[in-house]
Amino acid sequence: MLRRDTLRYITSGSIMLFSGLLNPLTVFAKWNKAAFSAVDFDEAVAAYFPEQKIQSTEQITIGVHPIVENGAVVPVKIKTDMQNVESITIFVDKNPNPLIANFDLSPDCIGFVSTRIKIQQPSNIVAIVKSDKGVFSKSTFIEVHEGGCG
Amino acid sequence: MSSSIRLKTRTNAGVTTVRAIIRHPMETGFRIDNETAEIVPAHYINRVILKHKGNVVMSCDWSRAISKNPYLSFMFKGAKAGDKLELIWNDNKNNTDSIETLIE
């Protein structure tokens, strides 16, 4: 019996390993469900940056048009001249789920990301940059004429 | 079927700019289908990873609030022309796709 059990463990173990290999991203998975499903802005930030002091800074630039016609496609560029940036995180405070996206940057990266996001109503876009010096944020208000969460 | 991903790079003075567009509906789960009058279930990419010569150079966690057919751009140092760059995405239904390109 012992040998049979051992075989079974080995087999189930390799099935688990194999399904892990089939999906290479699960190896790195750390998608923060609590933060992504938070409906309140402060809760989302607290879930993503637990017990961290966030300082506001002028060293982050949020490149976005202040008035947006179509909230379904809002181009956003986040730039910072800070060194050793570890991550850039984007929040929209009035969206149904305020956490929009996180970008983990390797040490080779420059403090820059650009993407397109959906914004439901006039909101603050908040960019949070984590570096070896701490956690920093910058916010900018944008007007939206037609919401993009439909 | 052609790849869901378009991946382009340009290197200037040692800095490589990466631009990617992924074909994906990015459904929020809030939208109502006009024909069936039913809610379209949430379907969105939640992870994207970029590897330069096999090492992760940048990784993304996304919500459903990234626009349809997501666009992504970032910059990094240390790549040479001909290096391999790979993009892999995964969505909330566990679909996945990847593409490899050579750094230009």
Boltz contact constraints between the chains, C-beta under 6 A:
constraints:
  - contact:
      token1: [A, 23]
      token2: [B, 96]
      max_distance: 6.0
  - contact:
      token1: [A, 24]
      token2: [B, 88]
      max_distance: 6.0
  - contact:
      token1: [A, 25]
      token2: [B, 47]
      max_distance: 6.0
  - contact:
      token1: [A, 25]
      token2: [B, 90]
      max_distance: 6.0
  - contact:
      token1: [A, 31]
      token2: [B, 46]
      max_distance: 6.0
  - contact:
      token1: [A, 31]
      token2: [B, 61]
      max_distance: 6.0
  - contact:
      token1: [A, 36]
      token2: [B, 63]
      max_distance: 6.0
  - contact:
      token1: [A, 73]
      token2: [B, 67]
      max_distance: 6.0
  - contact:
      token1: [A, 95]
      token2: [B, 65]
      max_distance: 6.0
  - contact:
      token1: [A, 97]
      token2: [B, 63]
      max_distance: 6.0
  - contact:
      token1: [A, 99]
      token2: [B, 63]
      max_distance: 6.0
  - contact:
      token1: [A, 100]
      token2: [B, 63]
      max_distance: 6.0
  - contact:
      token1: [A, 100]
      token2: [B, 65]
      max_distance: 6.0
  - contact:
      token1: [A, 101]
      token2: [B, 62]
      max_distance: 6.0
  - contact:
      token1: [A, 101]
      token2: [B, 66]
      max_distance: 6.0
  - contact:
      token1: [A, 102]
      token2: [B, 61]
      max_distance: 6.0
  - contact:
      token1: [A, 103]
      token2: [B, 60]
      max_distance: 6.0
  - contact:
      token1: [A, 104]
      token2: [B, 59]
      max_distance: 6.0
  - contact:
      token1: [A, 105]
      token2: [B, 58]
      max_distance: 6.0
  - contact:
      token1: [A, 106]
      token2: [B, 57]
      max_distance: 6.0
  - contact:
      token1: [A, 108]
      token2: [B, 57]
      max_distance: 6.0
  - contact:
      token1: [A, 108]
      token2: [B, 76]
      max_distance: 6.0
  - contact:
      token1: [A, 108]
      token2: [B, 77]
      max_distance: 6.0
  - contact:
      token1: [A, 108]
      token2: [B, 78]
      max_distance: 6.0
  - contact:
      token1: [A, 109]
      token2: [B, 58]
      max_distance: 6.0
  - contact:
      token1: [A, 109]
      token2: [B, 76]
      max_distance: 6.0
  - contact:
      token1: [A, 110]
      token2: [B, 75]
      max_distance: 6.0
  - contact:
      token1: [A, 112]
      token2: [B, 75]
      max_distance: 6.0
  - contact:
      token1: [A, 113]
      token2: [B, 74]
      max_distance: 6.0
  - contact:
      token1: [A, 114]
      token2: [B, 73]
      max_distance: 6.0
  - contact:
      token1: [A, 115]
      token2: [B, 71]
      max_distance: 6.0
  - contact:
      token1: [A, 115]
      token2: [B, 72]
      max_distance: 6.0
  - contact:
      token1: [A, 116]
      token2: [B, 67]
      max_distance: 6.0
  - contact:
      token1: [A, 116]
      token2: [B, 71]
      max_distance: 6.0
  - contact:
      token1: [A, 117]
      token2: [B, 65]
      max_distance: 6.0
  - contact:
      token1: [A, 117]
      token2: [B, 66]
      max_distance: 6.0
  - contact:
      token1: [A, 118]
      token2: [B, 65]
      max_distance: 6.0
  - contact:
      token1: [A, 118]
      token2: [B, 67]
      max_distance: 6.0
  - contact:
      token1: [A, 149]
      token2: [B, 28]
      max_distance: 6.0
  - contact:
      token1: [A, 149]
      token2: [B, 30]
      max_distance: 6.0
  - contact:
      token1: [A, 150]
      token2: [B, 31]
      max_distance: 6.0
